[in-house]
Amino acid sequence: MTRIPLKITTIALVAVLVAAPAFAAKKAAESGAAAGTVNGKPIPKNQIEFFMAAQKAQGRPDSPELRDAVREEIIRREVLVQEAQKQGLDKKPDVQTKMDMARQGVLINAYIEGYVKAHPISDDAVRKEYETVKSQLGDKEYSVRHILVDSEDDAKAIITKLKAGEKFDALATQSKDPGSKDKGGDLGWSVPTTYVKPFADALLKLNKGQYTEVPVKSEFGWHVIKLDDTRALKLPGFDEAKPQIQQRLQQQLVEKQVMELRTKAKVE
């Protein structure tokens, strides 16, 4: 028989942790909706259906074998829960705190899911955001290198060495940017809006092969920037980008609602 891993899904684990055992047993007994018992305690059928839904969401087809495996997993969990209760673990303050936090998480997720469902993002809103992002990104992307140092004098010294014929790649080893110093200062291909404004402004003034002859100051330090190349920016089409944009707009909507609730809350 196929065996389901102990941790099937996080949300399923949370649901089991926060379910009130006595309440579940009572409802199962009242309705007769029990899939069996463990040491006399009913196993609610709705638990099996919940776990089955989680498995189906992962692409596993419904089958007698899968249902047997899910039932066995629920039995194993119930055995562990009962043993933990025998040892009084559910009375320990730290365990109770964790159970309360898990319950909060389930309620929060339920609220957010309901809010998103009640406030769907329209196709027009997604289209508008897509066009806005397109205009912000422009039509080109840039292959960029930089050398980041602590002081303006250090940046000027690097520029002097570049003018004397030293190679940018070699001088980049002096950079304090750990992600690019060992790659000749290479930052890869990107659009200017990826960078902080002083960096982006300086980049847009460069022609292919040029570097900044005046140090560029940002919140990270002092930069010497070199533009290696440019190419046409290939953006995903609307249909391809739509799910990601929709998700981002939903997140923004939820965050706005959370901030409104926080503002209204009486906190002492």
N, C-alpha and C positions, 0 to 999 in steps of 0.2 A: 504493500500500500504506500502511495506517495505520502511523504511526511512534510508538513509545512514547517519552516524554520520557526523557532520560538518567538522571535520578534517578526511578526508578519508585516505590520505597518505601525508607524508611530501613533497615528490617530487611533488605530484599533487598540493599541496598548493603553493609551490614555483613557479611552472609553471604558475599558475594563477596570482600570484603576479607580476611576471616579464613580463608577456605577454603585449605587447603594445596594449591597447584597440582599438585605432583608426586603427592600422594596421590590427588587427583581423577583425574588422568590415568591413574594406575596402575589404579584401580578401574574406570574406563571401559574401559581396554584389556582388563582381565581379563574383564569381564562382557560386553563388546561393546556396552554401553549407551552409545553415543556418537551424538550428533546431528549430527556433522560434525567437522571439524578446523580449527584456525587455525594456520598455519605449522607443520603437523604435530602440533599438540597437540590431543587429543580434547576435544570439548565434551560433558560428561556430560549425558545426558537428564534426570537428576534436577535439574539447574540450571534447565532449561526448565520442568519441572513445578513447581518452587518458585516461579519467577516467575509462572507461570500461576495458581497458587493465590493469590498476592498480588493479581493483577489481578481474579480472580473475587471476592475478598473486597471489592473496590471496586465490584462490581456489573457488571463487564464479562463478557458471555457468552463461552464458549469458541467459537472459530471458527478456520478455517485462516488468516485474515488476522491475527488476534491472535497466533497461534502463530508466524507468520512474523515479525511485528514483535518478539516476545519473543526469538526466535532471533537476529535482527539486533542487538538490543540487547546480548545476551550476547556476540556476536562483537565488537562495538564495545568492550565492556569488556575482553575478553581481549586485543584488540589494544593497548589502553592499558596493561594490566598487563604484557604482554610488553615493551613499549617502556620502561616504568618499570624493569623488571628489567634490561634491556640497559644502562640508564644507572646501574645500581647503587643505585637509590633504596631498594630493599628492604633494603639493608645499612646505610643511614644510621640512627644511633641514634634520632633523633627520629621517623623513620618506623616503626621497629621498636616504639618505645614506643606510638605510636598504634595499630598493629596489635594489640599485646598488649592494650591497653585495649578495643579493639573486640571481641576474642575474649572478654575478661572479660564484656563486656556481653551477648554472646550466651549465655554459660554461665549468667550470673545470671538472665537472662530464662527460660532453659530450666528452671532450678531452681525459680523462682517459679511458673511455669506448672504444673510437676509437683506442687509443694506444694499449690497451690490446688486442683488436680484431686483430690489425695488427701485433702484436708480441706474438703469442700464445706460451704457454709453452709446449714443447714436452714431450711425455711420457718418453723418454729416460732421460730427465733432471729431471723429477719427480722421476723416478726409482733411479737415481744416488743420489739424495738428500735423498731419503728414506734409502738407504744403508748407506749413510754417518751418518745419524741420528742414525741408529741402532748401528753402530760401536761406536759412541760417548756415547750412553747410557749404553752400556754394557749388561750383561745378568742377573744382579741382581738389586733389589731395597732394600732399607734399612729403617727400622723403627728406628727413631732417636729421642733423647731428648737432650735438651741443657739448660744451664743456662747462661744468658748473663748479664755481669756486666760491670761497668765503668773502673775498674782498674785491673791490674795484681795481686795486693795484695788481692783484694776482691776475685778473682778467686782462688788464692792459698788457701785462708781461707776456701772456699767451698770444695776444694779438700781435705784439712786436715780433715774437718768434715765428708766427705764421707769415708775416710780411718778409721775414728773413729767409723763408723757404722751408721751414720745418713742416712736417706732415701733421695734418689735423688728427689723424688716427693715433699717431704716436703721442701727441700732446694730451689726447683724451684720457690717457692713463692717470693724469693729475686730477681728473674730475672727481667730485665727491658724490656723484650720482652712481650708486652701486649697480643700477640696472643697465647702464650704458657704457661705463668707463672701460670695460674690457671688450667692448664691441666697437671701438673707435668712436664712441659717443653716439652711435646709431640709435635713433628713436623709432625707426621704421616709418611706414606710411601712415599719414593721418591728415585730418583737416585742421585748419588753424584754431577752430573753436575748441579743440581738445585741450589746448594749452591755456595757461593764464594770460590775461590780456597783454601785459608788456611783452611777453614772449611772442604771442601771435602777431601783435602790431609790427614788431621788428622783422618777423619772418616774412610777412607780406611785402616788405620793402626790398627783399632780396631777389636777385636774379639767379638762375641756375649756376651753381658753382661758387657763388659768393658767400662770404661770411661777414658777420657784423664787425665793423671796424671800431665801433664804440660799444663798450660793455653794456649789457642789458640787465637791469636790476628787477628782480621779482621777489616774492615772499620767500623763495627758496635760497636766494643768494644772487651771485652775479654770473651771467651766462655769456658765452661766446657761441653764436649760432651759425650753422652752415646749412645752406639749402643745396642738397645733392641733385634733386630732380622734382619734376611735377608730372602729373598725368591726369587724364579725365577721371572724375569721380563717378563710379558706377554704383548707383543707389538701388536697393531692392524696389521692385514695383509695389504699388499700393496693396495689392492682395497679399503679397508676401510679408509686408511690414505691418499689416493691419493687426494681427494678434498681439504683437509686442506693444504697439502704440495703444491699443485698447487696454491692455493690462496696466500700462503706465498711467493712463488717464484714470483707471479705476483706483489705483493706488493713491493718486493725488486726491481723488474724491473722498476716499476713506480717511486719508490724513486730515483733510479739511474738516470732516465731520468729527474726528477725534479731537481736533483743536477746539472746535465749537463746544463740544461737550465738556472739555477741560476748562474752558473759559467760564462756563455756566456753573461748574461744580463749586460747592462751598467747601473750601479746604481750610482747616484750622491747624 
